[in-house]
């Protein structure tokens, strides 16, 4: 199918709707929305957002507009990549979970780096070498974003995970599971490299009700804090390199992520 581009503008942001772009890596058409600030001559940093189909509900365009209008952030081009088969394309590259989910995560990584980024930099005023280039996502999309940034620090210097699915594990809970079976934690711990990336994590106190170890802290928070701990053990500095944002009464939904989005954008692109 041929690519089609539709443009919808506000007074500060141009929205481009790119439809039916075929990905040979994923063997499917991918839809993408871009929010491009108006009136800038220089090449801008980029933010890739997984689950781009949620960006309207998360109010990403409105938030970007308000922050630029208030002069609170530097201009940034936001690229909203619509998801396909989330349970297969999101995950940790080359390491499916116990239920064989995430088998195509490595292909999604290749699509972002080898297909989408070159296309975007050729078509839009994007600086692929900008020191603030970032990738982010929600839930499984947050896990995917962390994995892609870890694998590609030459492209992504910052990563954000909203309610990241860091429970992703190689054993089921009823099959001898221990915390050592969490896949992303193990990848960070055993990595021989320390990528030049900064990390931002959000979790909500109402993200879920599960509490595997009965310590009174829900797993969503435990798993996120354990990721933070592994990064600090790796040598990343808290507050400078790693930020954790806990939202009281925050839930696992778009409404919560919309409330968290300004905090993330100001962390990543604040002046």
C-alpha positions in Angstrom: 0.0 0.0 0.0 1.2 3.5 -0.7 2.1 6.0 2.0 -0.4 8.8 2.6 0.2 11.9 4.6 -2.5 14.1 6.1 -1.8 17.4 7.8 -3.7 18.9 10.7 -2.4 22.1 12.3 -2.8 24.2 15.4 -1.2 27.6 15.9 2.0 26.1 17.4 2.0 22.4 16.3 1.6 20.8 12.9 0.2 17.3 13.1 1.0 14.9 10.3 -0.9 11.6 9.9 1.3 9.1 8.0 -0.7 6.1 7.0 0.0 2.7 5.3 3.8 2.8 5.5 4.9 -0.8 4.9 7.5 -2.3 7.2 9.4 -5.2 5.8 10.8 -5.9 9.3 7.2 -6.3 10.7 5.6 -7.5 7.5 2.7 -5.1 8.0 1.7 -1.5 7.4 2.4 0.9 10.3 0.6 4.1 11.0 2.4 7.1 12.6 1.4 10.5 13.8 3.9 13.4 14.1 3.6 16.6 16.2 6.0 19.1 14.7 6.5 22.5 16.3 6.2 25.4 13.8 8.6 28.2 13.1 12.0 26.5 13.9 14.8 26.5 11.4 17.2 24.2 13.3 17.0 20.4 13.3 15.0 19.3 16.4 15.3 16.4 18.9 12.9 13.6 18.6 10.7 11.6 21.0 9.4 8.2 19.8 6.3 7.1 21.6 5.2 3.5 21.6 1.4 2.9 21.5 1.0 6.0 19.5 -2.7 5.2 19.1 -3.1 6.2 22.7 -1.6 9.7 22.3 -4.9 11.4 21.8 -6.3 10.0 25.1 -3.0 10.8 26.8 -3.3 14.4 25.5 0.2 14.4 24.1 -0.4 17.1 21.5 -2.2 19.5 24.0 0.5 19.0 26.5 3.3 19.7 24.0 1.4 22.8 22.9 1.0 24.1 26.4 4.6 23.5 27.4 6.1 25.1 24.3 3.7 28.1 24.6 4.8 28.5 28.3 8.4 28.3 27.2 9.0 25.4 29.7 10.5 23.0 27.2 12.7 23.1 24.1 10.9 22.3 20.9 10.7 18.6 20.1 9.2 16.5 17.4 7.0 13.7 18.8 6.5 10.6 16.8 3.5 8.4 17.8 4.0 4.9 16.5 0.8 2.9 16.4 1.1 -0.6 17.8 0.5 -3.8 16.0 0.6 -7.1 17.9 1.8 -5.6 21.2 2.2 -8.9 22.9 4.7 -10.0 20.2 6.3 -6.8 19.0 6.9 -5.3 22.5 9.2 -7.0 25.0 12.9 -7.6 25.3 14.8 -8.2 22.1 15.7 -11.9 21.6 14.3 -12.9 25.0 10.6 -14.0 24.9 8.8 -14.4 28.2 7.6 -17.8 29.6 4.5 -17.7 27.4 6.6 -17.0 24.3 5.4 -13.4 24.1 7.8 -10.9 22.7 9.0 -13.1 19.9 9.0 -10.1 17.5 10.5 -7.5 19.8 13.9 -7.7 18.0 12.1 -7.0 14.7 10.3 -4.0 16.2 13.7 -2.8 17.4 15.0 -3.1 13.8 12.0 -1.3 12.4 12.5 1.7 14.7 16.2 2.0 14.1 16.7 0.9 10.5 13.4 1.9 8.9 11.5 4.6 10.9 14.4 6.8 12.0 16.0 7.1 8.5 12.6 7.8 6.9 11.8 10.5 9.4 15.2 12.2 9.2 14.9 12.3 5.5 11.4 13.8 5.6 11.3 16.0 8.6 13.7 18.5 10.4 15.1 15.9 12.8 18.6 15.7 14.3 19.4 12.0 14.9 22.5 13.0 16.8 20.7 15.4 19.2 21.8 14.7 22.9 18.1 14.8 24.0 16.7 12.3 21.6 14.3 10.0 23.5 11.9 7.0 23.4 9.1 6.3 25.7 6.0 4.1 26.2 3.2 2.9 28.5 3.0 -0.5 30.1 4.5 -3.1 27.7 5.4 -0.1 25.5 7.5 1.2 28.4 9.4 -2.1 28.6 10.0 -2.0 24.9 11.2 1.6 25.1 13.7 0.7 27.8 15.0 -2.2 25.8 15.4 -0.2 22.6 17.2 2.6 24.3 19.5 0.2 26.1 20.3 -1.5 22.7 20.7 1.8 20.8 22.3 4.5 22.9 23.8 6.1 19.8 20.2 7.0 18.8 18.4 7.4 22.1 20.0 9.3 25.1 16.8 9.3 27.2 14.0 6.9 27.9 10.7 7.1 29.7 8.5 4.2 31.0 5.0 4.9 32.2 3.8 2.0 34.3 6.4 -0.2 32.7 5.7 -3.9 32.5 8.9 -4.9 34.3 7.3 -8.1 35.6 8.2 -9.6 32.2 9.7 -13.0 33.2 11.1 -16.2 31.9 9.2 -18.4 34.3 5.5 -18.5 35.4 4.7 -17.7 39.0 3.6 -21.3 39.5 6.7 -22.8 37.9 9.5 -22.0 40.4 9.6 -18.3 39.7 12.0 -16.0 41.6 12.8 -12.3 41.1 15.9 -13.4 39.2 13.6 -14.5 36.4 12.6 -11.0 35.5 14.1 -10.5 32.0 14.9 -6.8 31.9 16.4 -6.8 35.3 18.6 -9.7 34.3 19.6 -8.0 31.1 20.7 -4.8 32.9 22.5 -6.8 35.6 24.5 -9.0 33.2 25.2 -6.5 30.5 28.9 -5.9 29.9 28.2 -2.4 28.8 26.8 0.8 30.5 25.0 2.7 27.8 25.1 6.5 27.9 21.4 6.9 28.6 19.3 8.7 31.2 16.2 7.0 32.6 12.7 8.2 33.8 10.2 5.8 35.4 6.7 6.4 36.5 4.5 4.1 38.6 1.2 4.6 40.3 0.1 3.3 43.8 -3.0 1.9 42.1 -1.3 0.4 39.1 -2.5 -3.0 40.2 -3.3 -5.0 43.3 -0.9 -7.9 42.9 1.8 -8.3 45.6 3.9 -11.5 44.9 6.1 -11.3 47.9 3.4 -10.0 50.3 5.5 -7.0 51.4 2.6 -4.6 51.2 4.0 -2.9 48.0 2.3 -3.7 44.7 4.4 -5.5 42.1 4.3 -2.6 39.6 6.2 -0.4 42.1 8.5 -3.2 43.4 9.5 -4.2 39.8 10.1 -0.6 38.8 12.2 0.2 42.0 14.2 -2.9 41.4 15.0 -1.7 37.8 16.2 1.6 39.4 18.3 -0.4 41.9 19.9 -2.4 39.1 20.8 0.8 37.2 22.3 2.4 40.3 24.4 -0.8 41.0 25.5 -0.4 37.4 26.9 3.0 38.2 24.1 5.3 37.1 23.5 8.2 39.5 20.1 8.7 41.1 18.4 12.0 40.2 21.1 12.8 37.7 20.8 9.7 35.5 17.8 7.9 37.0 14.5 9.5 38.1 11.5 7.7 39.7 8.2 9.4 39.8 5.5 7.7 42.0 1.9 9.0 41.6 -0.3 8.6 44.6 -3.6 7.1 43.4 -2.1 6.7 39.9 -3.7 3.9 37.9 -2.7 1.8 35.0 -4.5 3.9 32.4 -4.3 6.7 30.0 -5.8 9.3 32.4 -2.9 8.8 34.8 -0.3 8.8 32.0 -1.8 12.1 30.7 -1.2 13.6 34.2 2.4 12.3 34.2 3.2 13.4 30.6 4.1 17.1 31.5 6.5 15.9 34.2 8.2 13.6 31.7 8.5 16.1 28.9 9.9 18.8 31.3 12.4 16.2 32.5 13.5 15.2 29.0 13.3 18.5 27.2 13.0 21.2 29.9 15.0 24.4 29.5 
